[in-house]
Amino acid sequence: MKSTQQKLFTPVQLGAIALKHRVVMAPLTRSRSEQPGDIPGDLMIEYYTQRATDGGLIITEATNISITARGWFGAPGMFTDQQVAGWKRVVDSVHAKGASILSQLWHAGRSSHSTMTGGLEPVSASVDPAYWNDPEITISTPGGWQLTSPHRALEIPEIKAIVEDYRKAAERAKSAGFDGVELHAANGYLIDQFLEDGSNKRTDEYGGSIENRSRLLLEVVEALVSVWGGDRVAVRIGPGGIWNGMSDSNPQALFAYVVEQLNRFGLAYLNIIEPRIKGNVLISEGQPPVAAEQLRKIFTGKIISAGGFEPDTAEAILEKGDADAVAFGRHFVSNPDLPRRIQLGLPLTDYDRSTFYTFDKHGYIDYPLYEEKHVAA
């Protein structure tokens, strides 16, 4: 029996990308790239292909732009020819099913460990010793889950070099055949570390005022647009998010400015994570999608809303007009055929959180389609 979720299954144009439905696969770190080398392999091809639908959109897991950007063991990269070749196999397989796929480009910043960055100290906007001593902040490394390493503040010439790393990664994503790129500017990673004054204590042109703290994000967007054009570039932000030790004294003013500045690029979309999510955990049950509601008044382009959505609440935000599509994360982990299940009102398979960041096929490519599960039962 068909569900009442109808607007989810109407076409939408996100910049240059035409979709037949609005159920988007959110970027999900899953740690399954081949080692050594952070190379997408057969497991990742199968995983993404299972979740590709005709006219649907997949946003890849966060993808490192350089060796020193790495912050999560098993996350793939976009800085070697071997990684590009691996991604091309993923992209070709997803395209064969009629789906579009964007590469999410990522620099972890201080949220890293020296075993991940070639032995070098992780970098950030400023130095905060409390961060690397926080027992609640751990990352996946070749030696297991560990506290982050002590980090250092970036010098201005190094910042310019990182902008160039983003541009090169965008070019590599283009050569791999992606349909565009999304800048990861949320969840307490490098761009977010510059944006928010809880982590940015600089006194130069990249610190202090909201305008200065937003400078790195806007420079990176300009670099990505120079490669792709605005209508194939997207940005993901997390207003009011507290994951990874983040805080800001006035997040409403900060993100209002950021979004207003992003209007000039003609982006494919703005991906907004609701503050009711902390990492992959819903921390504010029943809280409405407040960030999308506020920023819809400012952003002139398309919005993808993410963070804690169920099929009925996804339909509701589309009907209200605060978003143009909805990104699902946890439900896509355990339901490779999620759009079809939502459209037909079929029950969803529960996810197993203990397998989110492991390294084999269990909990990754072995969730059945609804028909397979039904036949087995």
N, C-alpha and C positions, 0 to 999 in steps of 0.2 A: 504493500500500500504506500502510495506517495505521501510524503510529509507536506506540511504547510510551508516549508522553507522555500519560497519561490524566488525571491530577489537574488538569493545566492546563486541561482542557476540562470541568470540573465547575462548577456554579453557585457563586457566593459573594456574600454581602451585605456591602457596605462602607458602614456607616451606613445612610443612606436610599437608597443606590444599589444596585440589584440587577443583577448581572452573570451572563451565561451562560457565560463562560469567564474565565480568569485571566491572559491575555496582555494586558498593559497597554502602551499607547504612552506612553513616557516623555516628559517635557518636553524639547524640543529647539530651541535657538536656531538659526534658519535665515536670518534677515536679509532676508526677502522682503516685509515690509510696504511699502505704497505711500508714496512720499515726494513732497512734504513731508507731515508729519502723522502718521507711524507708524500708518497705517490699514490694517487687513486688507482685501485686495482679491481679485480673481479668482484669482490664483495661490494664495493661502493657502486659499481656499475649495476649490479643486481638490485641493490637497495633503492637507488634513485629510479631505475626503470620500473620497478614494482609500483612506485608512487606517482608515476607520470600518467596524466590523463589527457585525452584530446582536448585542446584548447585551455589546458590548465597551466598554472605557473608554479615552478619550483625555485626557491631561493636556496642556494647551497649553504652547507655549514660554513662557519667562519674559516677563512683560508689565508694562511700566512703570506705576507708580501715579501719577506726576507728571512734569513736565518735569525737575525737579531730581533725579529718581530714575533718569533715563536713563543707560545705560552701554554701549550697543552699537548701532551704526548699523544701521538696518533692523529692529530689534526693535519689535514693536507696543506700543501703549499702551492704557490703560484710564482716561483722564482727560479725554477730550473726547467730545462727542456724536457726532462723525463716526467716532471709533474704536468706540464702542458700536454704531453702525449697521453698521459693517463686521463686527464680531464677531457680530452677530445673524445676518447672512447665513451666516457659517461655522457657527454653532450650529444654525441651522435645517436646513442641508444635512446635517450630521452626524446630527442627530436623525432625519432622513428615512430614514437607513439603519439606524436602530434602536440607535445607539450613545449612550452618555453622554459628556459632555465637561465637564471642570473647567478653570477659569481659574487659572493659576499667577501669583500676584501678587509683584512684584519691585521692590526698591530696590537699585541697584548699589552705593550708598555710595561708597567711595574708588576703586572699580574703574571709573573713568570719566575723562572729559576735558571741559574747559570748553566745547569746541565742541558737546558733547552736552547740557549742562546750562544752556543759555541764557546762557553766558558766566560763570556763577558757579563758584566753587571746588567741587569734589566734597566731600562730607562723610563723616565716619566717627565712630567712638567716640573715637579719639585720633589724634594726628598722628604719622606715621612717615615721615620724609624718605627712608629707604632704599627704601620701597615705590615712590615715583614715580621713583626712579632705578634700579630693577631692570630690566635689559635683557630678562629673561625674562618680564616682565609687560607685555604690550601689549594694546590693545583696538582694535576696529574703530570708526573715526570717519569723518565725511564726507571727511576728507583722507587716508584710508587707515589702515593700522595704525600706532599711535603709543604711546609711553609714556603712562602716566596723568598727569594734571595734579596739581600739588600740592593736597593736601586739607587740610581744617580739622576741628577737633572740634566736634560739635554742642553747643549750649547746651540746657539742660533744656526750656525752652519750645518749642524747635524739635523736640525729640524728641516732645513731646506732639502737635505739629502733624503729624508724620509718622504717628503712630498714627491720627490723624484722616484722613490721606490714604489709608491702608489701608482704613479703614472706608468712605470714599466710593468707592474702587475696588471694594470688595465689593458695594456697592449698584449700581454701574454694571454689574458682571458679572451681577447678578441681573436687571437690566432687559434685558440682552442675551440672557437665556434660558438661561444656563449651569445646570448641575446642581449646582454648588457651586464652591468655591475651594480652592486649595492655596497655603499660604504657603511661599515659597522662603526657607528659613533655612539654606542650605548654600553650598558653593563659594566662600566668601570674600566674599560680598556683605554688605549692611549688617547684617542680623540676625546673621549669623555673625561679623562684625567686633565686635559687642558681646559675643557669647557667649565668644569665645576670648581668653585672656589674652595671646596673642602680639600681638594687635592692640588690645586694650582695656586701657589704662593709667589709666583714670579713677579718681578718688578720691571721687566722689559716689555717689548712690544707684544709679547704673547701672554702677559699676565696683568692682573689688576682689574681693569674695566671689563664689562661684558663684551664690548667690541674686541678688545685684545684677546680675551680668552677664547673667542669664537674664531680667531684668525686662522688657526691651523685647520680647523674643519673646512672653512671656506676656501683656503688655498688647495686643500686636497680635492675638494669638489671641482674646482676650476681645472685641476690637472686631469681628473677623470673625464670631465666634459670635453677637454681638448682632444681626447682619444675617441670618445664614443658619441659626442653630441649630448645635449641635455636630456633628450627624450629616451635615452637608453641608460641613464644613470639614476640611481635611487639612493636615499639616505635613511638609515635606521637610527632613531634616537629613543632615549628612555627617560622622559621628564619625571623627576621626582623619584627615580629609582635609587635603591640603597644597596644593591648587590655590589660586592667587591669593595666595600667600605666607602661608598660614594655619598656625598652630601653637597648641598649648595644652599647659600643663605637666602636666595630668592629665585627658586627654579622657575616660577611663573614668568618673571621678567627675562631670565636667561633664555628660555626656550621660545618665548614670544619673539625675541630679537633674532634668534637663530632661524626660526621658520620664516620670518619676514625676509631675511636676507636670502634664504634658499629660493624664494619665489622668482628671483631674477634668472635662474638657470633653466627654467622650463623642464623640471625633472619628470621622469616617468612616474614616480610616486614618492611619497613620504611614508616610511614604515614607523609607526608609533607603538612602543611597548607601554602598556598601561602599568602604573605604579603598584597595582595590586599583585604584581608578580615580582618575586625576588629570585633571580636565577631561573630555575625550572620549577619553583614552588609557588603555589597560590597562597599569599599571606593575608589577604583581606577578602574573605568570603563575603559575597553580596555587594561589594563595592562596584558601582557602575563604571563604565569606561570614561573617566573624567578627562584624561589627557586629550583624547581624540575630540571630545566635545569642545574643549577650550581652543585647541589649535585649528580646528576646522574654520573658526572665525577669522584666522589669519592666513592660512595656507591656501593658495589659489589653485593648486593642482589636485591630483588624486591622492587619496589616503588609504593605506592598508593599516588596519588596526590589529594589534596582537596582544596576547596575554590573558589567559584564563577564560577563553571563549568556549561556549557549548553551542551546538547547532541553533538552539532557540535564541540565545543572546546574540549570536552572529547575525541572524536574520533581523533581529530588532535594531541593531546599530545601522544596518544598511537601510532599513525602512525609515529610520529617523533621519538619515542623511549625514551622519557624522563620519562615515567611512564609505569607501567605494568597493572594498574587498576586505576579507578577514583572513589572517594567517593563523593556521592551527599547527601546534607543535606536538605536544604529548599524544594527542589522538592520532596524528599521522604516524607516530612511532609504531603503534600497535594495530593500525588499520590502514594497510597499503591502499585499500580501495575506499578511503574515507569519503570522497565526494559522492560516490554512488550510494554509500550507506546513508549519508545525510539526505540525499535526494529522495531515496525510497523509504526513509524512516526505519531503516534496519538497525538492530542493536549494535553498539560499539564494543569491541574487544578491549578489556582493561590492559593497561601497560604495566610492565615490570620495571620499576625505577632502578632496581639493582643492576640491570643490564644496559643502562643508558651509556655508560662510559667504559665498557669492557672491550674486548679486542677480537672476538670471534663472531660467528654467524648467529649464535644463540641470542635471541632478543633483538636481532637486527634484520635478518632476511627470512626468518622462519615464522612470522605472523601470517596466518592464512587469509586469503580472500574469504568473503562471507560464504560463497558457494562451497569452497573447499572445506570450511569449518562445518557447514551444515551437512555435507555429504559424510564427513568423518563421524559426526555425531550420530 
